[in-house]
Amino acid sequence: MYDKDKRAYIAIAGEKEVCILPNKANRHGLITGATGTGKTVTLQNLAETFSAMGVPVFAADVKGDLSGVAKTGGNKDSVTKRVESYKLFDKGFTFQAFPVQFWDVFGEQGVPVRASVTDMGPTLFSRLLQLNDTQSAVLSIIFKIAKDQNLDLIDLKDLQKIVEYIGNNNNAFTTNYGNISTASIGAIQRGLLQLEQDGAGQFFGEPELNLDDLIQTEGDKGIINILAADKLMNSPKVYSTFLLWMMTKLFDTLPEVGDPDKPKLVFFFDEAHLLFNDAPKALVEKIEQVVRLIRSKGVGVYFVTQSPADIPDTVLAQLGNRIQHALRAYTPKDQKALKVAAQSFRANPAFDTEKAISELGTGEALVSFLDEKGAPQPVERAFILPPEGQIGPITPEERKAMVTGSLLYRHYAQTIDRESAYEILTEKLNHIQDQKDAVAQAKAQEQATRQRNKVIGTVASAFLIPLGKQLIKSFFGKKKR
């Protein structure tokens, strides 16, 4: 909730209002808690607050519930009663809809999202294909060869074709690029086949996503960009790599803005633990670098996961604004995670943080935002304010109407398949094959001619020799008489 005094009002602790400072919102954040404790509603609350602030938002909708922001809320009696009990209407709270743009990698529940293979790059592609270090090095060589030979890698078939081409001609590239083993080529080809079967091939192509289309406002509100991720979550590596690509692209593309009065964009990364599962050290270092520096581009990144323990310490240290929902400690591992969560807050002498985390009810959370100096405030036990938009999804029909009515849909709906590596290499390989076929045909004709001449010679010999003998016999026989 963004009130008339321009305060980003997120929660209430007794009589105290808990607000996030707009000029500290790009210092990133963390939303944690066990399943069913209210993380999605908190995410919706923050997304609406940033939108009301005039800040565009990008959020992955893992459960399909977030679409309700597009429709006026007040659809649940429990929500209305909570608003009334907190006297929020007197503070400027109003049930309202927010401007939304739906996106979908598969193009089913939103505007299609695409990137080129080249734009994804060998590092992230290696993660997608789950390659080891040696195989990743070979993939990097393949991308380098494509660049050196001016071969555009746009969609998945471009990459498949150049891998096939280099695999069949690896000796021609060894001198300039190093060893390209057949085993590594095979591993890459198998990974690409699996990626295609998972449906990820639809993500690669043109027109590519223009990041400017994510940073838009409608009137005085920032547009909430919602990525349909329920189907995408069936391929966790694709999901996490896709969001990491977006975050990295924002970092590489946007200009420096220093410390803005409010963020230029807020990026929510739900199921964030997937980003770090089995991630090699180099990738974690890359994520840390992006998170540390992207705030100077005016982008705030908010990770959503079950426990702070899901996030590496080097990244966790960059997340200044924190909301912790309930955690249950049934096992020693759970107890350790609960302790980590408690220790991540600045203590409040009014209560035991560790104990409070295990006692929190649904919609209740421990909250600590940065103060004016950028330091964490003491943790508060508070109730997250209810969303102003609808809780729960809109209908498929409502969603479809919003998607197809979007101006961006008209731009991104149709795939463009221009000449790229696949077409160029296919033509080249066809030409090489035609030459091989011509040589083979010439050899076959030459062999056929030799065989024909041999047969003719044999037949001639079989006929002329007896005839010659007969003529000689006849000639000399007459001479004797």
C-alpha positions as CSV (number, residue, x, y, z in Angstrom):
1,M,0.0,0.0,0.0
2,Y,1.4,3.4,-1.0
3,D,-0.4,6.0,1.0
4,K,-1.1,9.7,0.4
5,D,2.1,10.6,2.3
6,K,4.1,8.5,-0.2
7,R,5.0,5.8,2.3
8,A,5.3,2.3,1.1
9,Y,3.3,0.7,3.9
10,I,3.8,-3.1,4.0
11,A,2.9,-4.4,7.5
12,I,1.6,-3.4,10.9
13,A,3.1,-4.3,14.2
14,G,0.7,-3.4,17.0
15,E,0.1,0.3,16.5
16,K,3.3,0.7,14.5
17,E,3.3,1.0,10.7
18,V,6.1,-0.9,9.0
19,C,7.3,0.8,5.8
20,I,9.9,0.1,3.2
21,L,11.8,3.2,2.1
22,P,11.5,3.8,-1.7
23,N,15.1,5.1,-2.0
24,K,16.4,1.9,-0.2
25,A,14.2,-0.6,-2.2
26,N,16.9,-1.2,-4.8
27,R,19.1,-2.6,-1.9
28,H,17.4,-5.9,-2.7
29,G,15.4,-8.2,-0.4
30,L,14.4,-11.6,0.8
31,I,11.0,-13.2,1.4
32,T,11.2,-16.6,3.2
33,G,8.9,-19.0,5.0
34,A,7.5,-22.5,4.8
35,T,5.0,-23.6,2.2
36,G,1.5,-22.1,3.0
37,T,2.7,-19.4,5.4
38,G,1.8,-16.4,3.1
39,K,4.8,-15.8,0.9
40,T,2.8,-15.4,-2.3
41,V,0.4,-12.8,-0.7
42,T,3.4,-10.9,0.6
43,L,4.9,-10.9,-2.9
44,Q,1.6,-9.6,-4.2
45,N,1.5,-6.9,-1.6
46,L,5.0,-5.7,-2.4
47,A,4.4,-5.9,-6.2
48,E,1.2,-3.7,-5.8
49,T,3.1,-1.3,-3.5
50,F,5.9,-0.8,-6.0
51,S,3.4,-0.4,-8.9
52,A,1.5,2.2,-6.9
53,M,4.8,3.9,-6.4
54,G,5.2,4.1,-10.2
55,V,7.9,1.3,-10.2
56,P,7.5,-1.5,-12.8
57,V,7.8,-5.0,-11.5
58,F,8.8,-8.4,-13.0
59,A,7.7,-11.5,-11.1
60,A,7.5,-15.2,-11.9
61,D,4.2,-16.7,-11.1
62,V,5.0,-20.2,-10.0
63,K,1.5,-21.2,-8.6
64,G,-0.6,-19.2,-11.0
65,D,-2.1,-17.1,-8.2
66,L,-0.5,-13.7,-8.9
67,S,-2.7,-12.8,-11.8
68,G,-5.3,-11.5,-9.3
69,V,-3.4,-8.2,-9.2
70,A,-5.1,-7.4,-12.5
71,K,-8.6,-7.4,-10.8
72,T,-10.1,-5.3,-8.0
73,G,-9.7,-7.1,-4.7
74,G,-12.1,-7.5,-1.7
75,N,-13.2,-10.9,-2.9
76,K,-12.7,-12.5,0.4
77,D,-14.5,-11.7,3.7
78,S,-11.4,-12.5,5.7
79,V,-9.5,-9.8,3.8
80,T,-12.3,-7.2,4.2
81,K,-12.5,-7.9,7.9
82,R,-8.7,-7.5,8.3
83,V,-8.8,-4.2,6.4
84,E,-11.5,-2.9,8.7
85,S,-9.8,-4.1,11.9
86,Y,-6.7,-2.2,11.0
87,K,-8.8,0.8,9.9
88,L,-6.9,0.8,6.6
89,F,-9.7,2.6,4.7
90,D,-9.0,5.6,6.9
91,K,-5.3,5.5,5.8
92,G,-6.1,5.5,2.1
93,F,-6.4,1.8,1.5
94,T,-8.6,1.0,-1.5
95,F,-9.4,-2.2,-3.3
96,Q,-8.2,-1.7,-6.9
97,A,-6.8,-3.4,-10.0
98,F,-3.2,-2.8,-11.2
99,P,-1.9,-2.7,-14.8
100,V,-0.5,-6.1,-15.8
101,Q,1.4,-7.5,-18.7
102,F,1.4,-11.3,-18.9
103,W,4.4,-13.2,-20.4
104,D,4.9,-16.9,-21.1
105,V,7.9,-18.8,-22.5
106,F,5.5,-21.2,-24.2
107,G,3.2,-18.4,-25.5
108,E,0.1,-20.0,-24.0
109,Q,-0.7,-17.8,-21.0
110,G,1.0,-14.6,-22.1
111,V,3.0,-12.8,-24.7
112,P,5.9,-15.1,-25.9
113,V,9.3,-14.4,-24.4
114,R,12.3,-15.2,-26.7
115,A,16.0,-14.8,-26.7
116,S,18.7,-15.8,-29.2
117,V,21.1,-18.6,-28.5
118,T,24.0,-16.1,-28.8
119,D,22.3,-13.8,-26.3
120,M,22.1,-16.6,-23.7
121,G,25.8,-17.3,-24.2
122,P,27.9,-20.5,-23.5
123,T,28.1,-20.1,-19.7
124,L,24.3,-20.1,-19.1
125,F,23.8,-22.7,-21.9
126,S,26.3,-25.0,-20.2
127,R,24.1,-24.8,-17.1
128,L,21.0,-25.5,-19.2
129,L,22.7,-28.6,-20.7
130,Q,24.3,-29.6,-17.3
131,L,27.7,-29.9,-18.9
132,N,31.0,-30.6,-17.0
133,D,34.0,-28.3,-17.3
134,T,35.5,-30.0,-20.3
135,Q,32.2,-30.1,-22.2
136,S,31.5,-26.5,-21.3
137,A,34.9,-25.5,-22.8
138,V,34.0,-27.3,-26.0
139,L,30.7,-25.4,-26.1
140,S,32.6,-22.1,-25.7
141,I,34.7,-23.1,-28.6
142,I,31.6,-23.7,-30.7
143,F,30.2,-20.3,-29.9
144,K,33.6,-18.7,-30.8
145,I,33.7,-20.5,-34.1
146,A,30.2,-19.3,-34.9
147,K,31.2,-15.7,-34.1
148,D,34.4,-16.0,-36.2
149,Q,32.5,-17.4,-39.2
150,N,29.7,-14.8,-38.8
151,L,27.1,-17.5,-38.2
152,D,24.1,-16.2,-36.2
153,L,22.9,-18.6,-33.5
154,I,19.3,-17.6,-33.1
155,D,17.2,-20.7,-32.3
156,L,17.9,-24.2,-31.1
157,K,18.3,-25.7,-34.6
158,D,21.1,-23.2,-35.3
159,L,23.1,-24.6,-32.4
160,Q,22.2,-28.2,-33.2
161,K,23.4,-27.7,-36.8
162,I,26.7,-26.1,-35.9
163,V,27.4,-28.7,-33.3
164,E,26.8,-31.4,-36.0
165,Y,29.0,-29.5,-38.5
166,I,31.9,-29.0,-36.1
167,G,31.6,-32.6,-34.9
168,N,31.9,-34.0,-38.4
169,N,34.8,-31.7,-39.2
170,N,36.5,-31.3,-35.8
171,N,40.0,-31.9,-37.2
172,A,39.7,-28.8,-39.3
173,F,39.3,-26.6,-36.2
174,T,41.8,-28.3,-33.8
175,T,44.8,-26.2,-34.8
176,N,43.1,-22.8,-34.2
177,Y,40.8,-23.6,-31.4
178,G,42.1,-26.7,-29.5
179,N,40.9,-30.2,-29.1
180,I,37.2,-30.8,-29.8
181,S,36.5,-34.3,-28.6
182,T,33.8,-36.5,-30.1
183,A,32.6,-37.4,-26.6
184,S,32.0,-33.7,-25.7
185,I,30.2,-33.2,-29.0
186,G,28.0,-36.2,-28.2
187,A,27.2,-34.9,-24.7
188,I,26.2,-31.5,-26.1
189,Q,24.0,-33.1,-28.7
190,R,22.2,-35.2,-26.1
191,G,21.7,-32.2,-23.9
192,L,20.2,-30.2,-26.8
193,L,17.9,-33.1,-27.7
194,Q,16.6,-33.2,-24.1
195,L,16.2,-29.4,-24.0
196,E,14.1,-29.6,-27.1
197,Q,12.0,-32.4,-25.7
198,D,11.4,-30.3,-22.6
199,G,9.9,-27.6,-24.8
200,A,12.6,-25.1,-24.1
201,G,13.2,-24.7,-27.8
202,Q,10.3,-22.3,-28.0
203,F,12.2,-19.8,-25.9
204,F,15.0,-19.4,-28.5
205,G,14.2,-17.3,-31.5
206,E,13.1,-13.9,-32.7
207,P,11.8,-11.3,-32.1
208,E,13.9,-11.2,-29.0
209,L,12.6,-9.6,-25.8
210,N,13.3,-5.9,-25.6
211,L,13.9,-5.1,-21.9
212,D,12.4,-1.7,-22.4
213,D,9.1,-3.5,-22.7
214,L,9.4,-4.6,-19.1
215,I,10.1,-1.1,-17.8
216,Q,6.8,0.6,-18.6
217,T,4.2,2.6,-16.6
218,E,0.5,3.1,-17.2
219,G,-0.7,6.4,-15.8
220,D,1.0,6.9,-12.5
221,K,1.4,3.1,-11.9
222,G,4.2,0.8,-12.8
223,I,3.2,-2.2,-14.9
224,I,3.4,-5.6,-13.1
225,N,5.0,-8.0,-15.6
226,I,3.9,-11.6,-14.7
227,L,5.7,-14.6,-16.1
228,A,3.6,-17.7,-16.2
229,A,6.0,-20.2,-14.6
230,D,3.7,-23.1,-13.5
231,K,4.6,-25.1,-16.7
232,L,8.1,-23.8,-16.8
233,M,8.7,-25.2,-13.3
234,N,8.6,-28.7,-14.8
235,S,12.1,-27.9,-16.0
236,P,13.8,-26.3,-12.9
237,K,17.1,-25.7,-14.7
238,V,15.4,-23.9,-17.6
239,Y,13.4,-21.8,-15.1
240,S,16.3,-20.7,-13.0
241,T,18.6,-20.2,-16.0
242,F,16.0,-18.1,-17.8
243,L,15.5,-15.8,-14.8
244,L,19.3,-15.5,-14.4
245,W,19.6,-14.6,-18.0
246,M,17.0,-11.8,-17.6
247,M,18.8,-10.5,-14.5
248,T,22.2,-10.6,-16.2
249,K,20.8,-8.9,-19.3
250,L,19.3,-6.1,-17.2
251,F,22.7,-5.7,-15.6
252,D,24.5,-5.6,-18.9
253,T,22.0,-3.3,-20.6
254,L,20.8,-0.7,-18.2
255,P,22.8,2.5,-17.6
256,E,24.2,3.5,-14.2
257,V,21.8,5.7,-12.2
258,G,23.5,5.7,-8.8
259,D,21.1,5.9,-5.8
260,P,17.7,6.8,-7.3
261,D,14.7,8.1,-5.2
262,K,13.0,4.8,-6.1
263,P,13.9,1.7,-8.2
264,K,13.7,1.7,-11.9
265,L,12.5,-1.9,-11.8
266,V,11.9,-4.5,-9.1
267,F,12.7,-8.1,-10.0
268,F,11.1,-11.0,-7.9
269,F,12.9,-14.4,-8.1
270,D,10.5,-17.0,-6.7
271,E,11.8,-20.5,-5.8
272,A,15.2,-18.9,-5.7
273,H,16.9,-22.0,-4.2
274,L,16.7,-23.5,-7.7
275,L,19.2,-20.9,-8.9
276,F,21.9,-22.2,-6.5
277,N,21.2,-25.9,-6.6
278,D,24.3,-27.7,-8.0
279,A,25.6,-24.3,-9.3
280,P,29.3,-24.3,-10.0
281,K,31.5,-21.8,-8.0
282,A,32.0,-19.6,-11.1
283,L,28.3,-19.3,-11.6
284,V,27.6,-18.4,-7.9
285,E,30.4,-15.7,-8.2
286,K,28.7,-14.4,-11.3
287,I,25.3,-14.2,-9.4
288,E,27.0,-12.4,-6.5
289,Q,28.6,-9.9,-8.8
290,V,25.3,-9.1,-10.6
291,V,23.3,-8.8,-7.3
292,R,26.0,-6.5,-5.8
293,L,26.3,-4.2,-8.8
294,I,22.8,-4.2,-10.4
295,R,21.4,-1.9,-7.6
296,S,23.5,0.9,-9.2
297,K,21.4,0.4,-12.3
298,G,18.3,1.1,-10.2
299,V,17.1,-2.6,-10.1
300,G,16.0,-4.2,-6.9
301,V,16.2,-8.0,-6.8
302,Y,14.0,-9.9,-4.3
303,F,14.5,-13.6,-3.7
304,V,11.6,-15.7,-2.6
305,T,12.4,-19.1,-1.0
306,Q,11.8,-21.2,2.1
307,S,14.8,-20.4,4.2
308,P,17.7,-17.9,4.2
309,A,19.9,-21.0,4.3
310,D,18.9,-21.6,0.6
311,I,20.9,-18.6,-0.4
312,P,24.8,-18.5,-0.3
313,D,26.2,-16.2,2.3
314,T,27.9,-14.0,-0.3
315,V,24.5,-13.3,-1.9
316,L,22.6,-13.2,1.3
317,A,24.8,-10.4,2.6
318,Q,23.5,-8.2,-0.3
319,L,19.8,-8.5,0.7
320,G,18.9,-5.6,3.0
321,N,15.1,-5.7,3.2
322,R,13.8,-9.0,4.7
323,I,10.4,-10.6,5.5
324,Q,10.4,-13.9,7.3
325,H,7.3,-16.0,7.5
326,A,7.0,-19.1,9.8
327,L,9.4,-22.0,9.7
328,R,8.8,-25.3,11.4
329,A,11.7,-27.2,13.0
330,Y,11.0,-30.9,12.9
331,T,14.5,-32.2,12.1
332,P,18.1,-31.1,13.1
333,K,18.4,-29.6,9.6
334,D,15.2,-27.6,10.1
335,Q,16.4,-26.4,13.5
336,K,19.7,-25.2,11.9
337,A,17.7,-23.4,9.2
338,L,15.6,-21.7,11.8
339,K,18.6,-20.6,13.7
340,V,20.2,-19.2,10.5
341,A,16.9,-17.3,9.8
342,A,16.9,-15.8,13.3
343,Q,20.5,-14.7,13.1
344,S,20.0,-12.9,9.8
345,F,17.9,-10.2,11.6
346,R,19.0,-7.4,13.8
347,A,17.7,-8.5,17.2
348,N,14.7,-6.8,18.9
349,P,14.9,-7.0,22.8
350,A,11.1,-7.2,22.9
351,F,11.0,-10.8,21.8
352,D,13.1,-13.9,21.1
353,T,13.5,-13.9,17.3
354,E,14.2,-17.6,17.0
355,K,11.2,-18.6,19.0
356,A,9.0,-16.1,17.2
357,I,9.7,-17.6,13.8
358,S,8.3,-21.0,14.8
359,E,5.2,-19.4,16.3
360,L,4.2,-17.1,13.5
361,G,0.7,-17.6,12.0
362,T,-0.4,-17.4,8.4
363,G,0.0,-13.8,7.1
364,E,2.2,-12.9,10.1
365,A,6.0,-12.3,9.6
366,L,9.2,-10.9,11.0
367,V,10.1,-7.8,9.1
368,S,13.2,-5.7,8.9
369,F,13.8,-3.0,6.3
370,L,16.7,-0.7,5.8
371,D,16.7,2.8,7.5
372,E,17.7,6.1,6.0
373,K,21.3,5.3,6.5
374,G,21.1,1.9,4.9
375,A,21.4,0.0,8.1
376,P,18.9,-2.9,9.0
377,Q,16.2,-1.8,11.5
378,P,15.5,-4.0,14.5
379,V,13.2,-6.8,13.5
380,E,9.4,-6.4,14.1
381,R,6.8,-9.0,14.5
382,A,4.0,-7.8,12.2
383,F,1.0,-8.7,10.1
384,I,1.5,-8.2,6.4
385,L,-1.2,-6.0,5.0
386,P,-3.7,-7.6,2.6
387,P,-3.4,-6.9,-1.1
388,E,-5.6,-4.3,-2.8
389,G,-6.0,-6.5,-5.9
390,Q,-7.8,-9.8,-5.9
391,I,-6.3,-12.7,-4.0
392,G,-6.3,-15.8,-6.3
393,P,-6.1,-16.0,-10.1
394,I,-8.3,-14.4,-12.7
395,T,-10.2,-16.7,-15.0
396,P,-8.5,-18.2,-18.1
397,E,-10.9,-16.2,-20.3
398,E,-10.1,-12.9,-18.6
399,R,-6.4,-13.6,-18.9
400,K,-6.7,-14.5,-22.6
401,A,-8.6,-11.3,-23.4
402,M,-5.9,-9.3,-21.6
403,V,-3.0,-11.1,-23.5
404,T,-4.5,-10.9,-27.0
405,G,-5.5,-7.3,-26.5
406,S,-2.0,-6.2,-25.6
407,L,0.0,-4.2,-28.1
408,L,3.1,-6.2,-27.3
409,Y,1.2,-9.4,-28.3
410,R,1.0,-8.1,-31.8
411,H,4.7,-7.6,-31.9
412,Y,5.9,-10.8,-30.3
413,A,3.2,-13.3,-31.3
414,Q,4.7,-14.5,-34.6
415,T,8.1,-16.0,-34.7
416,I,10.6,-14.7,-37.3
417,D,12.9,-17.3,-38.9
418,R,15.5,-15.4,-40.9
419,E,18.6,-16.9,-42.5
420,S,21.1,-17.9,-39.8
421,A,23.5,-20.7,-39.0
422,Y,21.1,-23.5,-39.7
423,E,20.3,-22.3,-43.2
424,I,23.9,-21.4,-44.1
425,L,25.4,-24.6,-42.8
426,T,22.6,-26.7,-44.4
427,E,23.3,-25.1,-47.7
428,K,27.0,-25.6,-47.2
429,L,26.6,-29.2,-46.2
430,N,24.3,-29.8,-49.1
431,H,26.9,-28.3,-51.5
432,I,29.6,-30.5,-50.0
433,Q,27.3,-33.4,-50.3
434,D,26.5,-32.5,-53.9
435,Q,30.2,-32.4,-54.7
436,K,30.7,-35.7,-53.0
437,D,27.8,-37.2,-54.9
438,A,29.2,-35.7,-58.2
439,V,32.7,-37.2,-57.5
440,A,31.1,-40.5,-56.5
441,Q,28.9,-40.5,-59.7
442,A,32.0,-39.7,-61.9
443,K,33.9,-42.6,-60.2
444,A,30.9,-44.9,-60.7
445,Q,30.6,-43.9,-64.4
446,E,34.4,-44.4,-64.9
447,Q,34.2,-47.8,-63.3
448,A,31.1,-48.7,-65.4
449,T,33.0,-47.6,-68.5
450,R,36.0,-49.7,-67.5
451,Q,33.7,-52.7,-66.8
452,R,31.9,-52.2,-70.1
453,N,35.2,-52.1,-72.0
454,K,36.4,-55.1,-70.2
455,V,33.2,-57.0,-71.1
456,I,33.4,-55.9,-74.7
457,G,37.0,-57.0,-74.8
458,T,36.1,-60.3,-73.4
459,V,33.3,-60.8,-75.8
460,A,35.4,-59.7,-78.7
461,S,38.2,-62.1,-77.7
462,A,35.7,-64.9,-77.4
463,F,34.4,-64.3,-80.9
464,L,37.5,-63.1,-82.8
465,I,40.1,-65.7,-81.7
466,P,38.1,-68.8,-82.9
467,L,37.3,-66.9,-86.0
468,G,40.9,-66.1,-86.6
469,K,41.9,-69.7,-86.1
470,Q,39.3,-70.8,-88.5
471,L,40.5,-68.3,-91.1
472,I,44.1,-69.4,-90.7
473,K,43.2,-73.0,-90.9
474,S,41.0,-72.4,-94.0
475,F,43.8,-70.3,-95.7
476,F,46.6,-72.7,-95.1
477,G,44.4,-75.7,-95.9
478,K,43.6,-74.4,-99.3
479,K,47.3,-73.6,-99.9
480,K,48.3,-77.3,-99.3
481,R,45.9,-78.4,-102.0
